[in-house]
Amino acid sequence: MMLVELSSAPAAALPVAGLKDHLRLGSGFADDGLQDEVLEAFLRAALASIEARTGKVLLEREFRWSVTAWREVDRQPLPLAPVSAIGSVTQIDRNGTAVPASPQRYALEPDMQRPALIAVGATLPSVPRGGRVDVTLLAGYGPEWSDLPPDLAQAVMLLAAHFYEYRSDGALHGASMPFTVTGLIERYRTVRLFMGGRT
């Protein structure tokens, strides 16, 4: 299995101004925007860290997931949550020939923890021998910062501020996740037993 991010969160969706306020950085100066790129980078790092810990995509983005075998012939749990749409399912043979599967053959089973691709009918589109199936999907709570649950938004802000405060510190305490952040994200963490299988 391979997961590739096809789009990134736009800079306009990131709360750079909110992080400035949180850090109590000065404003009203000619160089107000001087640190915007640095703050954006820390926000993206915090997003990535929290997404990795929780298995949740925070800001909406498009992904491509490649599989060489289905876990079950009629249902395949997806590696991300929440998922709002399946864009396409494409069968690709060992020679690289791509054949889009009919959207009438599959559907999204929404779930905030373990969404799944399910068959409409007996089976999902088959995986070609020696080939793969590419699934494109849209995942995330929404395209805007305001779409995030408030506790996850707060966790990102706190972690970005932590990264900023310890940006020159190579010690372990500067790189680790603060307890307040882990407390905020704990209920979103998914225990991945059997990748959401029925057993």
C-alpha positions as CSV (number, residue, x, y, z in Angstrom):
1,M,0.0,0.0,0.0
2,M,1.2,3.5,-0.8
3,L,-0.5,6.8,0.1
4,V,0.4,10.0,-1.8
5,E,-0.9,13.5,-0.9
6,L,-2.0,15.1,-4.2
7,S,-2.8,18.5,-2.8
8,S,-1.7,20.6,0.1
9,A,-3.6,22.9,2.5
10,P,-3.6,26.4,1.0
11,A,-1.7,29.1,2.9
12,A,-4.9,31.1,3.2
13,A,-6.5,28.3,5.3
14,L,-3.7,28.5,7.9
15,P,-4.2,30.7,11.0
16,V,-0.9,32.6,10.7
17,A,-2.5,35.8,12.2
18,G,-4.0,33.7,15.1
19,L,-0.6,32.2,15.8
20,K,1.0,35.7,15.9
21,D,-1.6,36.7,18.5
22,H,-1.0,33.5,20.4
23,L,2.7,34.2,20.5
24,R,2.1,37.9,21.3
25,L,4.3,39.0,18.5
26,G,4.4,42.8,17.9
27,S,2.2,44.3,15.2
28,G,1.9,47.7,13.5
29,F,5.5,47.6,12.3
30,A,6.8,47.9,8.7
31,D,8.1,44.3,8.9
32,D,4.9,42.7,10.3
33,G,4.9,40.0,7.6
34,L,8.6,39.1,8.0
35,Q,7.9,35.9,10.0
36,D,4.8,34.8,8.1
37,E,6.7,32.1,6.2
38,V,8.3,30.8,9.4
39,L,5.0,30.7,11.2
40,E,3.3,29.0,8.3
41,A,6.0,26.3,8.3
42,F,5.5,25.7,12.0
43,L,1.7,25.4,11.5
44,R,2.2,22.9,8.7
45,A,4.7,20.9,10.9
46,A,2.1,20.9,13.8
47,L,-0.6,19.8,11.4
48,A,1.5,16.9,10.1
49,S,2.5,15.8,13.6
50,I,-1.1,15.7,14.9
51,E,-2.3,14.0,11.7
52,A,0.3,11.3,12.2
53,R,-0.6,10.8,15.8
54,T,-4.4,10.6,15.2
55,G,-4.8,9.2,11.7
56,K,-7.1,12.1,11.0
57,V,-6.7,14.6,8.2
58,L,-7.4,18.1,9.5
59,L,-7.6,20.4,6.6
60,E,-9.2,18.9,3.4
61,R,-6.9,17.6,0.8
62,E,-6.8,15.0,-2.0
63,F,-4.9,11.8,-1.7
64,R,-4.1,8.8,-3.9
65,W,-4.0,5.4,-2.2
66,S,-2.5,2.4,-4.1
67,V,-3.3,-1.1,-3.1
68,T,-2.1,-4.5,-4.5
69,A,-4.8,-6.6,-2.8
70,W,-8.1,-5.9,-1.0
71,R,-8.4,-7.0,2.6
72,E,-11.9,-8.2,1.8
73,V,-13.5,-8.6,-1.6
74,D,-16.5,-6.5,-0.8
75,R,-15.1,-3.9,1.7
76,Q,-11.8,-2.1,2.2
77,P,-11.2,0.2,5.2
78,L,-9.5,3.4,4.1
79,P,-6.2,4.6,5.7
80,L,-7.5,8.1,6.5
81,A,-10.4,9.7,8.2
82,P,-12.7,11.6,7.8
83,V,-13.2,10.9,4.1
84,S,-15.9,13.0,2.3
85,A,-15.7,11.6,-1.2
86,I,-14.1,8.9,-3.4
87,G,-12.9,10.6,-6.6
88,S,-12.0,7.5,-8.6
89,V,-11.0,3.9,-8.5
90,T,-8.6,2.9,-11.3
91,Q,-7.4,-0.6,-12.1
92,I,-3.8,-0.6,-13.4
93,D,-2.2,-3.7,-14.8
94,R,1.5,-4.7,-14.7
95,N,2.2,-2.9,-17.9
96,G,0.8,0.4,-16.6
97,T,-2.5,0.3,-18.5
98,A,-5.1,2.2,-16.5
99,V,-8.8,1.3,-16.7
100,P,-11.2,3.5,-14.6
101,A,-13.7,1.4,-12.7
102,S,-17.4,2.3,-13.0
103,P,-18.6,4.5,-10.0
104,Q,-21.6,2.2,-9.9
105,R,-19.4,-0.6,-8.6
106,Y,-18.3,1.1,-5.3
107,A,-19.4,3.5,-2.7
108,L,-18.0,5.3,0.4
109,E,-19.1,4.1,3.8
110,P,-18.6,7.2,5.9
111,D,-17.2,6.9,9.4
112,M,-15.3,9.4,11.6
113,Q,-12.9,6.6,12.7
114,R,-12.7,4.0,9.9
115,P,-14.4,4.9,6.7
116,A,-14.4,2.2,4.0
117,L,-14.7,1.6,0.3
118,I,-17.6,-0.8,-0.2
119,A,-18.8,-2.8,-3.1
120,V,-22.1,-2.0,-4.8
121,G,-22.9,-5.6,-5.7
122,A,-20.9,-8.7,-4.9
123,T,-17.3,-7.4,-5.1
124,L,-15.1,-4.4,-5.4
125,P,-13.3,-3.9,-8.8
126,S,-10.6,-6.6,-9.0
127,V,-6.9,-5.9,-8.6
128,P,-5.1,-6.9,-11.8
129,R,-2.5,-9.7,-11.4
130,G,0.8,-8.1,-10.9
131,G,-0.9,-4.7,-10.9
132,R,-2.7,-2.4,-8.5
133,V,-5.7,-0.3,-7.9
134,D,-5.4,3.5,-7.3
135,V,-8.1,5.1,-5.2
136,T,-8.3,8.9,-5.1
137,L,-10.2,10.3,-2.2
138,L,-10.9,13.6,-0.5
139,A,-10.2,13.6,3.2
140,G,-10.3,16.2,6.0
141,Y,-12.8,18.0,8.3
142,G,-13.2,20.8,5.7
143,P,-11.3,23.3,3.6
144,E,-11.3,26.1,6.2
145,W,-9.7,26.4,9.6
146,S,-13.1,27.0,11.2
147,D,-14.1,23.4,10.0
148,L,-11.8,21.8,12.5
149,P,-13.1,20.6,15.9
150,P,-12.1,23.3,18.4
151,D,-9.9,21.0,20.5
152,L,-7.9,19.9,17.4
153,A,-7.5,23.5,16.3
154,Q,-6.2,24.4,19.8
155,A,-3.8,21.5,19.7
156,V,-2.3,22.6,16.4
157,M,-1.9,26.2,17.7
158,L,-0.3,25.0,20.9
159,L,2.1,22.7,19.1
160,A,3.0,25.3,16.5
161,A,3.8,27.7,19.3
162,H,5.9,25.0,21.0
163,F,7.9,24.4,17.8
164,Y,8.4,28.2,17.5
165,E,9.5,28.7,21.1
166,Y,12.0,25.8,20.8
167,R,13.1,26.5,17.2
168,S,16.8,26.8,18.3
169,D,16.7,24.1,20.9
170,G,17.9,20.7,19.9
171,A,17.2,19.1,23.3
172,L,14.5,16.4,23.6
173,H,12.0,18.6,25.5
174,G,11.9,21.0,22.6
175,A,11.2,18.3,20.1
176,S,8.7,16.3,22.1
177,M,4.9,16.8,22.1
178,P,3.7,18.8,25.1
179,F,1.3,17.0,27.5
180,T,-1.4,19.6,26.9
181,V,-1.4,18.7,23.2
182,T,-1.5,15.0,23.7
183,G,-4.4,15.5,26.1
184,L,-6.3,17.4,23.5
185,I,-5.8,14.8,20.7
186,E,-6.1,11.6,22.8
187,R,-9.8,11.0,22.0
188,Y,-9.2,11.3,18.3
189,R,-6.5,8.6,18.2
190,T,-7.6,5.4,16.4
191,V,-6.5,2.0,17.6
192,R,-5.8,0.3,14.3
193,L,-6.6,-3.3,15.0
194,F,-7.0,-5.3,11.7
195,M,-7.3,-1.9,9.8
196,G,-10.9,-1.8,10.6
197,G,-11.7,-5.4,9.5
198,R,-14.7,-7.3,10.7
199,T,-12.8,-9.7,12.8
